[in-house]
Amino acid sequence: MPKYVRREISDKILDVQKYYPVTTITGPRQSGKTSLCRHLFPDFKYVNLEDFSIRGRAIEDPTGFIDSLGNRAIIDEVQNVPELLSMIQVRVDEDSEKRFILTGSSNFSLLHRMTQSLAGRVALFTLLPFSLKEMTEQEKSVLTWKLLSRGQYPGILVNGIPEEIFYPNYYTTYVERDVRDLMKLKNIMRFDTFVRLLAARVGSEFNASQIAKEAGVSAPTITEWLSILDASYITFTLHPYFANIPKQLTKMPKVYFYDTGLLCYLLGIESEQQYQSSTIRGAIFENMAVSELIKNQYNQARLPNVNFYRERSGKEVDVMVRNRDGLNIYEIKAGSTFKPEFMTNMKYVSELIPDVSQRTVIYDGPTSAPLLLNIRDI
């Protein structure tokens, strides 16, 4: 049996089996969805719709295909045959004891059909690459540049694939399969240019018009391409915080990558020297911290409620996470030495927004929670 690493989201997925007949787990390709499902539900019949012969049978006879699976089934990459969703709805309405586990690696195409066909019958989860909490101390005890450039995909951490082999193949496969499936792209090279331009601007405010000029396409095309990256779990968008306060707040979102290993590959960072000399070293570090905060919310089966604060004057706080107690706000610094001025903007925002409950600096130095948090301890 291949090695299995327990995922933090596991208990949440098991809990909902008491209430929902259908469970859907989305996430990027190779994030561990299949391993998780087969480990949690070993007695369920398993089919993978990436297999052309199985997919052909499902397309030809959706009713017969669903009935052939029995009362317990895992259907991998279900977005390949969305017609199955209507038949699953019929069968679970007829028999509330039936259970289906569905996975998919395309957020846009799968969830759109899911809300139409299985509303009220399905529990939705998102599985991302490993969080730092799911990694061993040995895996986390590498130099920071290595932690960032290695990334957190199971193929690297569990299967031992070197990152210099994993990421070129992962990216090429993504472009050739997912992008061509989601949109009919006439010039794949311009899309590749766009992705790399986006990587070079990670953590910066997203300006579609500016990127469009450099990529040689229109601004609406850039916005559409970003939605494709988001739908494929390559990137996510962090929106600015809005509040009824007498300040001019920015309206442009920021874009981050779910995995810093892929980000470093796109930036061509393969050594500590390249990382240390990079003009966006701080943004790469910030990317990991922000993605960890996002993963923590998904792993608790919550939709991320994460923003950033920025005034047009330049005053900003990197991350704001809303929870039951109010707002936790974070400053993220790539250095290993704490400086009192790291707290200045958070103190300023705390005076403007009354429900700030906690202020934390995430950096590369010693932990002294809740004030200071090493990135490995998020």
Phi, psi and omega in degrees: 000137177294154180297138178241133176251125182298135179261141185298334183280352190305311184298324179296319179294318179293323182298321186286350179298337179287340190242332185236135179283340182234132175239128180244130179240114177253171181155170182295159174302141175065027175270356176105016183298314182295313179301318180298311183296315183290333177284318182286332185230066186293339181268001179276142174291137185245131173225147182238115183281005167285338177286119186297325181292319178291318180299320180300317179295321181293322180290319184292321184216078182302321181295310180296324180296311180298318181294332181287346184274347180079204186270346183224119183209146170251124177245109183275140178054053186294341180296345179289336177224074184297342178298339180293336186297321179295321180289325175299319178302314181299315186289321180286335175288328178284326184220104184290352179275345179293147179224129177236133173251119183246141174235156177199149181248014177232103184299315187295304186290327183282309186292330177299312179290327182297316182292335178280316189268327191238023180304130179083354182243355190233139171256132186251135178226156175236125178250117180256173173306165184312140168274165177299327178296334182270354181268155178283162177298325178295319180294331181271347188271029177265170176300151186301318180299325179288320177303318182285315185283334179287327181073189190225025176285142179304327180302328180274310187283328182261314185270351175074021178287126178301140184298331180290345174262319186296307190290319175301318180290321179298313183293317179298316178297317179301311182296317185286331183258297189292315182295316180292332177286320185279335181203150178273098186267124181279326183230094183293335181292324178291324176295318177299318177300317179300315182299317181289326174296321179294319178300321181290345180249017185304137180080358177262163178293138186277119180240099185298322182295319180294315180293324180301320179298318182285328182275345179078030177225179181278160177298318176300325177295318178299317179297320178294318180296323177297322178296328177292317177298318178296317182295333181265008179060035171269315180234165169221157185249131177255123184265151180289153177282135176241139178206161180277071179233150187282059179225153175274103183265145178293153180247351183277138178282170171248152181242134178231163175260143179295332184229126181286340175296314177295320178301312180296324176299314181295331179272353180076025180270114183232002182213164178297321180299317179296321179294311183296328182270355181293137178289346179243028178306316180297324180290324177295315177299315178300321180303315180297316182297316181295316180296327177294319178295323176294313180301318181301323179286316177299321182290345173263014179061036177245145170287130183303131177242072191233133179221179168231161179244129177208128173264156178296340176288344180111345177294133183206159169233134191296315185217141174231122181243120179270132174225190185297333184270354183130214182256127167263127181243148188225138164254136184242122182230135183281348182284171181252001180243127179284138176234136182306329182293346175300335184271351190301308182293325178293322177296318179299312181293324179299328179284336179274324186246112189289340185264020171291122184255338183207141178238129185221139171260123173261122183210194186253023182244194185296143178279137172212070187298149000272356185291316184236136182223120174292144184303330181287349184253010181297000000 
